Amino acid sequence: MIRITSAKKNNKLFDEIAILSKIRKALLNDKVAKKICKEKGVGEWFLEGVPIKFEKIKQSAKTVDSNIILNRILINKPFDIMMRYVIHELTHSIQHVQISRNKKDKKDNTDYLDKDTEVEAFKYQIEFDEKERGRGKAEKYVEDLLDYHDIKGGDRADKRDELLD
């Protein structure tokens, strides 16, 4: 009998599927994910079906047409870091479904961290991060986020308070 073993690439795919399975299980049991569904008026069944995949992208994560796309680099990060991005993008996934149901999406020229959709998603992400890693690390993440987006002065303090509220 001849036994064929998978190639290295197939092991990589298997590993991704295993991680995606772990993400799905975590989503189904996470209090913040369930809270998002409840507050957005979507059943928890959404957590079972929301598409999630890994790709090579510039950002850490993004949502396109309600599909959550995670940067492959996140595979090597701690699971709670990966999940905070999933929580953020879950919010956008639901927003995409609700927007497409209600109206045609128009180009939004608002600064990234001033968009209501981003503020909402970051708040859930920070809530998850605080629950998993503690208040101090969540605050550090917010400071890093504000640095990355070059928010300074009074705007920085206001945005920090808004995100940590």
Buried (B, 14 or more C-beta within 10 A) or exposed (E): EEEEEEEEEEEBEEEBEEBBEEBBEBBEEBEBBBBBBEEBEBEEEBBEEBEBEBEEBEEBBBBBEBBBBBBEEBEEBEBBBBBBBBBBBBBBBBBBBBBEEEEEEEEEEEEEBEBEBBBBBBBBBBBBBBBBBEEEBBBEBBEEBBEEEEBEEEEBEEBBEBBBE
